[in-house]
Amino acid sequence: MITIREFLKAKLNRYGIDASDNEMEVATIDAGVTGDYTTAPYEAENATAPKKALVFMVRDILAQPDVSEGEYSANWDRSSVQKLHDSLCREIGLENTQPTVQDLSNIW
């Protein structure tokens, strides 16, 4: 059986995203995960809180800009990460609160 920490790492690694233990700890606390997320087992009957933590982490990730400096570049497939976010929100019944950008230049 995997732990909640391993679940979060595996889901994010699938999208090429590496999260720190501090980020995971804050997200799990905010999501209401009880116990130590590094040792608590991920169980289907109690999966809502860990998935909510994943939503919180993905929202933070989507808000970050891509970074490119010289030969260094840090980016990921935003559309796939957005699909993960939307799917998780539907699955656990969270409102999808991702902001959208609208072109209002025609009113100037």
C-alpha positions, 0 to 999 in steps of 0.5 A, spaced: 500 500 500 502 506 498 502 512 502 499 519 501 506 522 500 507 517 494 501 518 491 502 525 491 509 524 488 507 519 483 501 523 480 505 530 479 511 526 477 507 523 471 507 531 469 514 532 470 513 536 476 517 535 482 514 538 489 518 539 495 516 535 502 514 542 504 509 544 499 506 537 500 505 538 507 502 544 507 497 542 501 495 536 505 494 540 512 490 545 508 486 539 505 484 536 511 489 530 511 489 527 518 495 524 521 502 524 518 502 524 510 508 521 509 506 514 513 499 514 512 496 509 507 492 512 501 486 508 501 480 509 496 475 510 502 479 516 504 481 519 498 478 525 497 482 529 502 489 527 498 486 528 492 484 535 494 491 536 496 493 535 489 488 540 487 491 545 491 498 543 489 496 543 481 493 550 482 499 553 485 503 550 479 498 552 474 499 559 477 507 559 476 510 562 469 514 558 465 522 559 466 527 560 460 533 563 462 539 562 457 540 554 456 535 553 462 528 552 461 523 549 466 516 548 463 510 543 463 504 541 459 499 546 461 494 543 458 495 536 461 496 539 468 489 543 467 486 537 465 488 533 471 486 539 475 479 539 472 478 532 472 480 532 480 475 537 481 469 534 478 471 527 481 471 530 488 466 535 487 470 541 488 468 548 484 473 549 479 476 556 481 481 557 476 481 564 473 480 565 466 483 571 462 478 574 457 480 579 451 476 586 453 481 590 448 475 592 444 471 596 449 477 601 450 
